[in-house]
Amino acid sequence: MACPEGTSMDRVVGTSGRIAFASAMRNLLADVYPEHDHAELVRRVFEVLGLPIEGEGPEPCEEYLRKWDERDAFLITYGDSIQQDGKKGLQSLGEFHRKWLKDWLTGIHILPFHPFTSDDGFSVSDFDILRPDLGDWSDVEDLAKHATVMADLVANHISASHPWYQQFLAGEKPGVDYIKTANLEDDLSDVVRPRSHALLNHVVTKDGEKQVWCTFSYDQVDLDYGNPDVFFEMLKVVLNYLKHGVRVVRLDAIGFIWKEVGTPSINLDQTHKLIKAMRLACNAVHPDVLFITETNLPLLENLSYFGNQDEAHLIYNFSLPPVIIHALLSGRSDYIRKCIMAMPPAPAGCTFFNFTASHDGIGLRPAENLIPDDEIEGLRDHAVKMGGQVSYRALKGGGQKPYELNVTLFSMLTENFAGEATMGLERFVMSQAIAMSLEGIPAIYIQTILATENDQKAFEETGIPRRLNRKIWKLDDAEETLLREGPARSAFDQLRALMAIRQGQPAFHPNATQYTLNLGPNLLGVWRQSHLNEQSIFCVFNLTEYRQDLDLSKINLIMTEGWQDLITQQVIEDYDGIMTLAPYQIVWISNRDGRNRTESRLLQRYRDAMPV
C-alpha cells in the first residue's frame, strides 16, 4: 500500500508548487481562523514541515494514484492484545503477525500506544513516547518493515494528567490556552455526544472557577482548536508518527474537535477544513501517508468526510457491523441490502474501511435510518441475552438511546434471533466474508481472528463493559487456540483461505465497481466488476439455516464466458438453472480465477468445512 516511486498523489515539486501549496493552505486556515494573520499561519506550516518558505515547494497534483489493491487487508489490535513473558507488547504482536497473519493481513492498526490514564489508551498523557510495556519507537519501525502500520491520533482530547491540562489548572503557558471551556449560561442543548454524563466539568484553577468541556469523560478533557497552536501541536504529533514508519493515521473522534455554542458541535465546517489542512501539510513531506476518519455517525454524515477528494482517504464503514449482524441473526437481507445500495462509489483516491467488530463494540447510531428502532432494540436485547452490555447516549430533551453493544462478535452470533444455537460458526465466518466482498479494504479485529467469547472475568474485575471485547491473550494460548481442533481453528482456516482467494481477484479491488442484487429476502447478492471489466464476481450469501435456491438467470452470467465458484471450484453449466445453496453457504461466482497459483491446502480445508 504505497505510492509508486517518484510519484505522488498530492504533490509535485517546483516554485509553482510552493505558491499553490501556500495558497491552498492559506485558504483553509483563513476560513478556520479569520481573525489571525493568515500569512503567519502559512509560514508556521512551512516551519513545522521543515520546508523553505522561498524556492521550491510542494504542489497539489490532480492525478489520483491508487494506493491500495485487492491484496490489502488490516488487523485491528491493541499493542498488548498478544503478550509473552520477557518481551514488549509490540514485539509479541509482531511475532504473532509474522507467523500467522503476514500472508493475508498486510496492515496492522495499532490502537493508542501512548501512556494513558483511562479508556484503554484513549486518554493520552504523553504524545512523545510509547507505553514502556509496549516498547519504543524502534518497535513501531520494526513492525513497519513487514506491514503497513496505522496509528491513532487521539485528536479531540487529552488525559487530565497531560502536562497541558496541568498547566491549564496552574494558569501556565502553553496549556492554559489549549483547553476548551464554556460558561454555564451557554446554550449547549444541541450538542451531540455519545455519553450521558454532564458535558461540563466544574474545576477550580489558579485563575478561578472554570467549566471544562468533556465530550467523553472527565478524565478526557477537550482541546480548544479555536487556538491555532493546538492544530500545530497535533500536526507535530502526526509528523512524528510518520517519521517512525506509520503510514496510515486514524483520526479518532475527529468529528468533535470544533465546538461552537448554539450548534451540535459535531461535523462543523471548521472540522472538515482542519482535516484537509492536516492532510495537505503531511502529504507535502510524506506523499504516501493516508488519513482515515473515525466518525461513528449515520451514513450521510460519515460520507461527508471524503470531502472533495481532499479530506479522508478512507472512512470507516460504520453502518456495516449492525446491518451484517442483523441480517445473520434474522436471516433477512432487506436492511443490509438497503445499506449497500445507499453507499455511493467512493470518489477517486478514496475508499471504505470495512469491518464487523472493533475494540469499541457494535455501534448502533450508524444503523439509524437503516434499521427501524424496534429492531435496533431487538439487537440490544439479543446482545444482553448473549452476555453483552449496552451503553447509551443522551437525547435532546431527556431520555436516552442505545449507542453501542459491548459483546464479542463470536458471542453475538452464537444464537440467532429464534434462539437456535446451531451453526454459529457459519454465521461468524459469513460475517467476515461479506465484509471481504464489498467495495473497500477489509479489516479484522484481533478478537475475531481468535473467535473470542465474551471476557466476563475482565468485565467483572473492572466494571468496564468494553473489556468484554478486549481480551488480552498470552502468545502461547493464542497459538494453542489456533492449533487445537475447534471453532477458533476452523474459523481461522476458513478466513485465511477466503482471503487467499480474494487477494488474487481484480474484481475485489477496493474501488472495483459494485452493484447490489435483489435475490429475495433470504439471499444477499453483490456483483463486483474489475476496472478493466475483465472479471466479474457474483457474491451470494445464504443468510439462513435452510437450503435456498439461487435462480442463476437473475445474476446475468454472460453466455460467452465460463463461470465457476471460486470457493468450491464448482463449474456452472446451466446459466439459467437453479443453484441450491447449503445453509450459510458463500459463493463467489466468477468468469475467471486471478490467483495464478496452485490450489492450497487451506482452500481444501475450507471446502471440507463447507456446510452441506
C-alpha positions as CSV (number, residue, x, y, z in Angstrom):
1,M,0.0,0.0,0.0
2,A,2.4,2.7,-1.2
3,C,2.8,5.3,-3.9
4,P,4.9,4.2,-6.9
5,E,8.4,5.5,-6.6
6,G,8.9,9.0,-7.8
7,T,5.2,9.9,-7.9
8,S,2.7,11.5,-5.5
9,M,-1.0,11.9,-5.3
10,D,-0.7,15.2,-3.5
11,R,2.4,17.0,-4.9
12,V,4.9,17.8,-7.5
13,V,8.0,20.0,-6.7
14,G,8.8,23.4,-8.1
15,T,8.4,27.1,-7.4
16,S,4.8,27.0,-8.7
17,G,4.3,24.2,-6.2
18,R,5.3,26.4,-3.3
19,I,2.8,29.0,-4.4
20,A,0.0,26.6,-5.0
21,F,0.6,24.8,-1.7
22,A,0.8,28.1,0.2
23,S,-2.4,29.4,-1.4
24,A,-4.3,26.2,-0.7
25,M,-3.2,26.2,2.9
26,R,-4.0,29.9,3.4
27,N,-7.5,29.4,2.1
28,L,-8.2,26.6,4.5
29,L,-6.7,28.3,7.6
30,A,-8.2,31.6,6.7
31,D,-11.7,30.1,6.8
32,V,-11.0,28.4,10.2
33,Y,-9.1,31.3,11.8
34,P,-10.4,34.5,10.2
35,E,-9.1,36.8,13.0
36,H,-5.5,35.5,12.7
37,D,-2.6,36.6,10.4
38,H,-3.0,34.2,7.6
39,A,0.4,34.7,6.2
40,E,1.9,33.9,9.6
41,L,-0.2,30.7,9.8
42,V,1.1,29.6,6.5
43,R,4.7,30.5,7.5
44,R,4.3,28.3,10.6
45,V,3.1,25.4,8.5
46,F,6.3,25.6,6.4
47,E,8.3,25.8,9.6
48,V,6.7,22.8,11.2
49,L,7.2,20.8,7.9
50,G,10.8,21.9,7.7
51,L,10.3,23.3,4.2
52,P,11.7,26.6,3.0
53,I,9.2,29.4,2.5
54,E,11.2,30.5,-0.6
55,G,12.3,28.4,-3.5
56,E,10.9,25.0,-4.3
57,G,8.0,23.5,-2.5
58,P,5.1,21.1,-2.7
59,E,2.2,21.5,-5.1
60,P,-1.1,19.6,-5.1
61,C,-1.4,17.2,-8.1
62,E,-4.6,16.4,-9.8
63,E,-3.6,12.8,-10.7
64,Y,-5.0,10.3,-8.2
65,L,-2.8,7.3,-7.9
66,R,-4.2,4.0,-6.5
67,K,-2.6,3.4,-3.1
68,W,-4.2,0.1,-2.4
69,D,-5.4,-3.1,-4.2
70,E,-7.2,-6.4,-3.6
71,R,-4.2,-7.7,-1.6
72,D,-4.6,-5.2,1.2
73,A,-6.4,-6.0,4.5
74,F,-5.8,-4.9,8.1
75,L,-5.6,-6.4,11.5
76,I,-7.1,-4.2,14.3
77,T,-5.5,-4.7,17.6
78,Y,-4.2,-3.2,20.8
79,G,-0.4,-3.2,21.2
80,D,-0.8,-5.6,24.2
81,S,-3.5,-7.9,22.9
82,I,-0.8,-10.5,22.4
83,Q,1.7,-10.9,25.3
84,Q,4.6,-13.1,26.2
85,D,7.0,-13.1,29.1
86,G,10.2,-11.2,28.6
87,K,9.1,-9.3,25.5
88,K,7.5,-5.9,24.9
89,G,3.9,-5.9,23.6
90,L,4.7,-4.7,20.1
91,Q,7.5,-7.3,19.8
92,S,5.0,-10.1,20.7
93,L,2.4,-8.6,18.3
94,G,5.0,-8.5,15.5
95,E,6.0,-12.1,16.1
96,F,2.3,-13.2,16.1
97,H,1.6,-11.3,12.9
98,R,4.7,-12.6,11.0
99,K,3.9,-16.2,11.9
100,W,0.2,-16.3,11.5
101,L,-1.1,-13.3,9.6
102,K,1.5,-11.7,7.4
103,D,0.4,-13.5,4.2
104,W,-3.2,-12.3,4.4
105,L,-3.3,-9.3,6.6
106,T,-0.9,-6.8,5.2
107,G,-1.6,-3.9,7.6
108,I,-1.7,-3.5,11.3
109,H,-3.9,-0.9,13.1
110,I,-2.3,-0.5,16.5
111,L,-4.8,1.2,18.8
112,P,-3.4,4.0,21.0
113,F,0.1,3.2,22.2
114,H,1.0,6.2,24.3
115,P,0.9,6.4,28.1
116,F,-2.7,6.9,29.3
117,T,-4.9,7.2,32.4
118,S,-8.2,5.7,31.3
119,D,-10.4,4.4,28.4
120,D,-7.8,1.8,27.4
121,G,-5.5,4.3,25.7
122,F,-7.8,7.0,24.6
123,S,-6.9,9.4,27.3
124,V,-3.3,10.2,26.3
125,S,-1.0,11.7,28.9
126,D,2.1,12.0,26.7
127,F,2.2,12.0,22.9
128,D,6.0,11.9,22.7
129,I,6.6,8.4,23.9
130,L,5.1,4.9,23.9
131,R,4.0,3.0,26.9
132,P,7.1,1.3,28.3
133,D,5.3,-2.1,28.4
134,L,4.7,-1.9,24.6
135,G,8.2,-0.8,23.6
136,D,9.5,2.3,21.9
137,W,9.6,3.9,18.5
138,S,12.1,1.4,17.2
139,D,9.4,-1.3,17.7
140,V,7.0,0.7,15.6
141,E,9.7,0.9,12.9
142,D,10.3,-2.8,13.1
143,L,6.5,-3.5,12.5
144,A,6.6,-1.1,9.6
145,K,9.2,-3.3,7.9
146,H,6.6,-6.1,7.5
147,A,3.3,-4.3,7.4
148,T,1.5,-1.1,6.7
149,V,1.2,0.5,10.2
150,M,-1.9,2.5,11.2
151,A,-1.7,4.6,14.4
152,D,-4.3,6.6,16.3
153,L,-4.2,10.3,16.7
154,V,-6.5,10.9,19.6
155,A,-7.3,14.4,18.3
156,N,-10.2,15.6,20.3
157,H,-9.0,15.4,23.9
158,I,-6.1,14.6,26.3
159,S,-5.9,13.0,29.7
160,A,-6.5,15.1,32.8
161,S,-2.9,14.1,33.7
162,H,-1.4,15.5,30.5
163,P,1.0,18.4,31.1
164,W,-1.2,20.8,29.0
165,Y,-4.1,20.3,31.4
166,Q,-1.9,20.6,34.5
167,Q,-0.7,23.9,33.0
168,F,-4.3,24.9,32.4
169,L,-5.0,24.3,36.1
170,A,-1.9,26.3,37.1
171,G,-2.5,29.1,34.7
172,E,0.7,28.4,32.9
173,K,1.6,28.6,29.2
174,P,1.0,26.9,26.8
175,G,-1.6,24.6,28.3
176,V,-3.7,27.5,29.8
177,D,-4.7,28.3,26.2
178,Y,-5.2,24.7,25.0
179,I,-8.3,23.5,26.9
180,K,-11.9,24.0,25.7
181,T,-14.1,25.7,28.3
182,A,-17.7,27.1,28.3
183,N,-20.0,29.1,30.5
184,L,-22.9,27.7,32.5
185,E,-25.2,30.2,30.7
186,D,-24.2,29.0,27.2
187,D,-26.8,27.2,25.2
188,L,-25.4,23.7,24.8
189,S,-28.7,21.9,24.4
190,D,-28.0,20.9,20.8
191,V,-24.6,19.4,21.5
192,V,-24.4,15.8,20.1
193,R,-22.3,13.4,22.1
194,P,-22.1,9.7,22.8
195,R,-22.2,9.8,26.5
196,S,-25.0,10.5,29.1
197,H,-23.0,12.3,31.8
198,A,-23.0,16.1,32.1
199,L,-20.9,17.8,29.4
200,L,-19.1,20.4,31.5
201,N,-16.8,19.6,34.4
202,H,-16.6,22.3,37.1
203,V,-13.0,22.8,38.2
204,V,-11.0,25.3,40.2
205,T,-7.9,26.7,38.6
206,K,-5.4,29.3,39.6
207,D,-7.3,31.8,37.5
208,G,-10.7,30.9,39.1
209,E,-13.5,28.5,38.5
210,K,-13.8,27.1,35.0
211,Q,-16.2,24.8,33.2
212,V,-14.2,22.3,31.2
213,W,-15.7,20.7,28.1
214,C,-15.6,16.9,28.4
215,T,-17.2,15.1,25.5
216,F,-16.3,11.6,26.6
217,S,-15.3,11.6,30.3
218,Y,-13.9,14.0,33.0
219,D,-10.5,12.3,32.5
220,Q,-10.7,13.2,28.8
221,V,-10.6,17.0,28.5
222,D,-11.3,18.5,25.2
223,L,-8.7,20.6,23.3
224,D,-9.6,24.0,22.0
225,Y,-8.9,24.1,18.3
226,G,-10.1,27.7,18.3
227,N,-6.4,28.3,19.2
228,P,-4.3,27.5,16.1
229,D,-1.5,26.5,18.4
230,V,-3.4,23.3,19.1
231,F,-3.6,22.4,15.4
232,F,0.1,22.9,15.1
233,E,0.8,20.8,18.2
234,M,-1.2,17.9,16.7
235,L,0.4,18.3,13.3
236,K,3.8,17.8,15.1
237,V,2.4,14.6,16.7
238,V,1.4,13.2,13.3
239,L,4.7,14.1,11.7
240,N,6.5,12.2,14.5
241,Y,4.3,9.2,13.7
242,L,5.3,9.4,10.0
243,K,9.0,9.8,11.0
244,H,8.8,6.4,12.7
245,G,7.2,4.4,9.9
246,V,3.4,5.0,10.4
247,R,1.7,5.4,7.0
248,V,-2.0,5.4,7.9
249,V,-3.2,7.9,10.5
250,R,-6.5,7.2,12.2
251,L,-8.2,10.5,13.3
252,D,-10.0,9.4,16.4
253,A,-13.3,11.1,17.4
254,I,-12.4,13.7,14.8
255,G,-15.9,15.0,14.2
256,F,-16.0,16.6,17.7
257,I,-12.9,18.7,17.5
258,W,-14.6,22.1,16.7
259,K,-17.2,23.4,19.2
260,E,-19.5,26.4,18.9
261,V,-22.2,27.4,21.4
262,G,-25.7,27.0,19.9
263,T,-24.7,24.3,17.4
264,P,-24.5,20.4,17.6
265,S,-20.7,20.9,17.9
266,I,-20.1,17.9,15.6
267,N,-19.2,17.8,11.9
268,L,-18.8,21.6,11.7
269,D,-17.2,23.1,8.7
270,Q,-14.1,24.1,10.6
271,T,-13.6,20.4,11.5
272,H,-13.5,19.4,7.8
273,K,-11.2,22.2,6.9
274,L,-8.7,21.3,9.6
275,I,-8.6,17.7,8.4
276,K,-7.9,19.0,4.9
277,A,-5.2,21.2,6.2
278,M,-3.6,18.3,8.1
279,R,-3.7,16.1,5.0
280,L,-2.3,18.8,2.7
281,A,0.5,19.5,5.1
282,C,1.5,15.9,5.7
283,N,1.3,14.9,2.1
284,A,3.8,17.7,1.3
285,V,6.5,15.7,3.1
286,H,5.1,12.2,3.1
287,P,3.2,11.7,-0.1
288,D,2.4,8.1,0.8
289,V,0.5,8.9,4.1
290,L,-3.2,8.1,4.3
291,F,-5.8,9.5,6.6
292,I,-8.8,7.6,7.9
293,T,-11.5,9.3,9.9
294,E,-13.2,7.6,12.8
295,T,-16.7,9.1,12.7
296,N,-19.3,6.8,14.3
297,L,-22.2,8.5,12.6
298,P,-25.2,7.9,10.3
299,L,-24.3,7.2,6.7
300,L,-24.6,10.6,5.0
301,E,-22.7,12.4,7.8
302,N,-19.9,9.8,7.6
303,L,-19.6,10.1,3.8
304,S,-19.0,13.8,4.1
305,Y,-15.5,13.1,5.4
306,F,-14.3,12.2,1.9
307,G,-14.7,16.0,1.2
308,N,-13.9,16.8,-2.4
309,Q,-11.3,14.0,-2.6
310,D,-9.1,16.2,-0.4
311,E,-10.1,15.1,3.1
312,A,-10.1,11.4,4.3
313,H,-8.5,8.8,2.0
314,L,-10.6,6.2,3.9
315,I,-13.6,6.3,6.1
316,Y,-14.9,3.6,8.4
317,N,-17.9,1.8,7.0
318,F,-19.7,2.1,10.4
319,S,-23.1,1.0,9.1
320,L,-21.8,-2.4,8.2
321,P,-21.5,-4.2,11.6
322,P,-25.1,-3.7,12.7
323,V,-26.6,-4.5,9.3
324,I,-24.5,-7.6,8.8
325,I,-25.2,-8.9,12.3
326,H,-28.9,-8.2,11.9
327,A,-29.0,-10.0,8.6
328,L,-27.3,-13.1,10.0
329,L,-29.5,-13.2,13.1
330,S,-32.7,-12.6,11.3
331,G,-32.0,-14.5,8.0
332,R,-33.2,-11.4,6.1
333,S,-31.4,-9.3,3.6
334,D,-33.7,-6.2,3.5
335,Y,-31.7,-3.8,5.7
336,I,-28.3,-4.8,4.6
337,R,-29.3,-4.6,1.0
338,K,-30.7,-1.1,1.7
339,C,-27.4,-0.1,3.4
340,I,-25.2,-1.3,0.5
341,M,-27.5,0.3,-2.1
342,A,-27.3,3.6,-0.3
343,M,-23.4,3.6,-0.4
344,P,-22.3,5.6,-3.4
345,P,-19.0,4.6,-5.0
346,A,-16.1,6.1,-3.2
347,P,-14.5,9.1,-5.0
348,A,-11.2,8.6,-6.9
349,G,-8.4,8.3,-4.4
350,C,-10.7,7.2,-1.6
351,T,-12.2,4.0,-0.3
352,F,-14.1,2.4,2.6
353,F,-12.7,0.6,5.6
354,N,-14.9,-2.4,6.0
355,F,-15.1,-4.1,9.4
356,T,-17.5,-6.1,11.5
357,A,-16.1,-5.7,15.0
358,S,-13.7,-3.4,16.8
359,H,-12.4,-2.5,20.3
360,D,-15.4,-0.3,20.7
361,G,-18.1,-2.9,20.2
362,I,-21.0,-2.6,17.8
363,G,-22.1,0.9,17.2
364,L,-25.9,1.4,16.8
365,R,-26.0,5.1,15.7
366,P,-24.9,4.3,12.2
367,A,-27.8,1.9,11.9
368,E,-30.3,4.8,12.4
369,N,-32.5,5.3,9.3
370,L,-31.4,1.8,8.1
371,I,-32.9,-0.4,10.8
372,P,-36.2,0.5,12.5
373,D,-36.0,1.4,16.2
374,D,-37.9,-1.7,17.3
375,E,-35.4,-3.9,15.5
376,I,-32.4,-2.0,16.9
377,E,-33.9,-2.7,20.3
378,G,-34.0,-6.4,19.2
379,L,-30.3,-6.2,18.6
380,R,-29.8,-4.7,22.0
381,D,-31.9,-7.4,23.7
382,H,-30.0,-10.1,21.9
383,A,-26.7,-8.7,22.9
384,V,-27.8,-8.8,26.6
385,K,-29.1,-12.3,26.2
386,M,-25.7,-13.4,24.8
387,G,-23.9,-11.9,27.9
388,G,-23.2,-8.4,26.5
389,Q,-23.7,-4.9,27.9
390,V,-25.2,-1.8,26.3
391,S,-24.1,1.8,26.5
392,Y,-26.5,4.7,25.9
393,R,-26.3,8.2,24.6
394,A,-28.4,11.1,25.9
395,L,-31.1,12.6,23.7
396,K,-32.0,16.3,23.5
397,G,-34.9,17.0,25.8
398,G,-34.2,14.0,28.0
399,G,-34.2,10.2,27.6
400,Q,-31.5,8.0,26.1
401,K,-31.0,5.7,23.2
402,P,-28.8,2.6,22.7
403,Y,-25.4,3.7,21.4
404,E,-23.2,0.7,21.5
405,L,-23.3,-3.1,22.1
406,N,-20.4,-4.4,24.1
407,V,-20.1,-8.0,23.1
408,T,-17.7,-10.1,21.0
409,L,-18.8,-10.8,17.5
410,F,-18.4,-14.6,18.1
411,S,-20.7,-14.5,21.2
412,M,-23.2,-12.2,19.4
413,L,-23.6,-14.7,16.6
414,T,-23.7,-17.9,18.6
415,E,-27.5,-17.9,18.5
416,N,-29.9,-16.3,16.0
417,F,-33.0,-14.3,16.9
418,A,-35.0,-17.5,17.0
419,G,-32.8,-18.8,19.8
420,E,-31.2,-21.6,17.7
421,A,-27.7,-22.2,18.9
422,T,-26.6,-24.2,15.9
423,M,-24.4,-23.0,13.0
424,G,-23.0,-20.0,14.9
425,L,-19.6,-20.7,13.4
426,E,-21.1,-20.5,9.9
427,R,-22.7,-17.2,10.7
428,F,-19.4,-15.9,12.2
429,V,-17.4,-16.8,9.0
430,M,-20.1,-15.3,6.8
431,S,-19.9,-12.0,8.6
432,Q,-16.3,-11.7,7.5
433,A,-16.9,-13.0,4.0
434,I,-19.5,-10.3,3.5
435,A,-17.0,-7.5,4.5
436,M,-14.4,-9.0,2.3
437,S,-16.7,-8.9,-0.7
438,L,-17.7,-5.3,-0.6
439,E,-16.1,-2.2,-2.1
440,G,-13.3,-1.1,0.3
441,I,-10.5,-2.6,2.3
442,P,-11.4,-5.3,4.8
443,A,-10.2,-5.1,8.4
444,I,-10.5,-7.9,11.0
445,Y,-10.3,-7.4,14.8
446,I,-7.9,-9.5,16.8
447,Q,-10.7,-11.0,18.8
448,T,-12.4,-12.1,15.6
449,I,-9.1,-13.7,14.4
450,L,-9.2,-15.8,17.6
451,A,-13.0,-16.3,17.7
452,T,-13.0,-14.9,21.3
453,E,-16.0,-15.3,23.5
454,N,-17.0,-12.5,26.0
455,D,-14.3,-11.9,28.6
456,Q,-16.7,-11.9,31.6
457,K,-13.8,-12.0,34.0
458,A,-12.2,-8.8,32.7
459,F,-15.6,-7.1,32.8
460,E,-16.4,-8.2,36.4
461,E,-12.9,-7.2,37.6
462,T,-13.0,-3.7,36.1
463,G,-16.7,-2.9,35.6
464,I,-15.8,-1.6,32.1
465,P,-18.3,-3.0,29.6
466,R,-15.9,-2.7,26.6
467,R,-13.5,-5.1,28.4
468,L,-15.8,-7.9,27.3
469,N,-14.4,-7.5,23.8
470,R,-10.8,-6.6,24.7
471,K,-9.3,-9.9,25.9
472,I,-5.5,-9.9,26.5
473,W,-4.0,-13.2,25.2
474,K,-0.8,-14.9,26.1
475,L,1.0,-15.7,22.9
476,D,1.2,-19.4,23.8
477,D,-2.5,-19.5,24.5
478,A,-3.4,-17.7,21.2
479,E,-1.2,-20.1,19.2
480,E,-2.6,-23.2,21.0
481,T,-6.1,-21.9,20.2
482,L,-5.3,-21.8,16.5
483,L,-3.6,-25.2,16.6
484,R,-6.2,-27.1,18.5
485,E,-9.2,-28.6,16.7
486,G,-12.2,-26.5,17.5
487,P,-14.3,-23.5,16.3
488,A,-11.4,-21.0,16.5
489,R,-9.1,-23.0,14.3
490,S,-11.9,-23.8,11.9
491,A,-12.8,-20.1,11.6
492,F,-9.2,-19.1,11.2
493,D,-8.5,-21.5,8.5
494,Q,-11.7,-20.5,6.6
495,L,-10.9,-16.8,6.9
496,R,-7.4,-17.2,5.8
497,A,-8.5,-19.3,2.8
498,L,-11.1,-16.8,1.8
499,M,-8.6,-14.0,2.0
500,A,-6.1,-16.1,-0.1
501,I,-8.8,-16.3,-2.8
502,R,-9.7,-12.7,-2.5
503,Q,-6.1,-11.4,-2.9
504,G,-5.9,-12.7,-6.5
505,Q,-9.1,-11.3,-7.9
506,P,-9.0,-7.8,-9.6
507,A,-12.8,-7.6,-9.1
508,F,-12.2,-7.4,-5.4
509,H,-10.0,-4.2,-5.8
510,P,-11.2,-1.8,-3.2
511,N,-12.5,0.5,-5.9
512,A,-13.9,-2.1,-8.3
513,T,-17.4,-1.4,-9.4
514,Q,-20.2,-2.7,-7.2
515,Y,-23.8,-3.5,-7.9
516,T,-26.4,-4.7,-5.3
517,L,-28.6,-7.6,-6.4
518,N,-32.2,-8.3,-5.3
519,L,-32.3,-12.1,-4.9
520,G,-35.2,-12.3,-2.5
521,P,-35.4,-11.9,1.3
522,N,-33.1,-14.7,2.4
523,L,-30.2,-14.2,0.0
524,L,-27.7,-11.3,-0.2
525,G,-26.1,-10.7,-3.5
526,V,-23.4,-8.3,-4.7
527,W,-21.9,-8.0,-8.2
528,R,-18.2,-6.8,-8.3
529,Q,-16.6,-5.9,-11.6
530,S,-12.9,-5.1,-12.2
531,H,-11.7,-1.8,-13.6
532,L,-11.0,-3.2,-17.0
533,N,-14.2,-5.3,-17.0
534,E,-12.1,-8.4,-17.5
535,Q,-13.5,-10.1,-14.3
536,S,-16.9,-10.2,-12.7
537,I,-17.7,-11.9,-9.4
538,F,-21.2,-12.5,-8.2
539,C,-21.0,-12.8,-4.4
540,V,-24.1,-14.6,-3.0
541,F,-24.8,-15.4,0.7
542,N,-27.4,-17.7,2.1
543,L,-28.4,-15.9,5.3
544,T,-30.4,-18.8,6.7
545,E,-30.1,-22.2,8.3
546,Y,-32.0,-23.7,5.5
547,R,-31.2,-24.5,1.9
548,Q,-32.1,-21.7,-0.5
549,D,-32.4,-21.8,-4.3
550,L,-30.5,-19.3,-6.3
551,D,-32.0,-18.6,-9.7
552,L,-28.9,-18.1,-11.9
553,S,-31.0,-16.3,-14.6
554,K,-31.1,-13.3,-12.1
555,I,-27.4,-12.7,-11.9
556,N,-26.6,-12.1,-15.6
557,L,-24.0,-14.8,-16.3
558,I,-22.8,-13.9,-19.8
559,M,-23.1,-17.0,-22.0
560,T,-19.8,-16.4,-23.8
561,E,-17.9,-16.8,-20.6
562,G,-17.1,-19.8,-18.4
563,W,-18.2,-19.5,-14.8
564,Q,-17.3,-21.2,-11.6
565,D,-17.5,-20.7,-7.8
566,L,-14.0,-19.6,-6.7
567,I,-14.5,-21.2,-3.3
568,T,-15.7,-24.7,-4.2
569,Q,-14.5,-24.5,-7.9
570,Q,-17.9,-25.8,-8.9
571,V,-18.3,-25.1,-12.7
572,I,-21.6,-23.5,-13.7
573,E,-23.0,-25.3,-16.7
574,D,-26.7,-24.2,-16.8
575,Y,-26.7,-20.4,-16.8
576,D,-30.5,-20.3,-16.4
577,G,-30.7,-23.1,-13.9
578,I,-31.1,-23.3,-10.2
579,M,-28.1,-23.5,-7.8
580,T,-29.1,-24.8,-4.4
581,L,-27.1,-23.2,-1.6
582,A,-26.5,-25.0,1.7
583,P,-27.3,-23.2,4.9
584,Y,-25.0,-20.2,5.3
585,Q,-23.1,-21.1,2.1
586,I,-21.0,-18.4,0.5
587,V,-20.4,-18.5,-3.3
588,W,-18.1,-16.2,-5.3
589,I,-19.2,-17.0,-8.9
590,S,-16.5,-15.7,-11.3
591,N,-15.7,-15.8,-15.0
592,R,-12.0,-16.2,-14.2
593,D,-9.7,-17.0,-11.3
594,G,-6.9,-14.5,-10.9
595,R,-4.8,-16.3,-8.4
596,N,-2.3,-17.9,-10.9
597,R,-1.1,-20.3,-8.2
598,T,-1.6,-23.8,-7.2
599,E,-4.6,-24.6,-5.0
600,S,-3.5,-24.5,-1.4
601,R,-4.1,-26.9,1.5
602,L,-6.0,-24.2,3.2
603,L,-8.5,-23.9,0.4
604,Q,-9.2,-27.6,0.5
605,R,-9.6,-27.4,4.3
606,Y,-12.2,-24.7,3.7
607,R,-14.1,-26.8,1.2
608,D,-14.1,-29.7,3.6
609,A,-15.6,-27.4,6.3
610,M,-18.3,-26.1,4.0
611,P,-21.9,-26.6,5.2
612,V,-23.6,-29.3,3.1
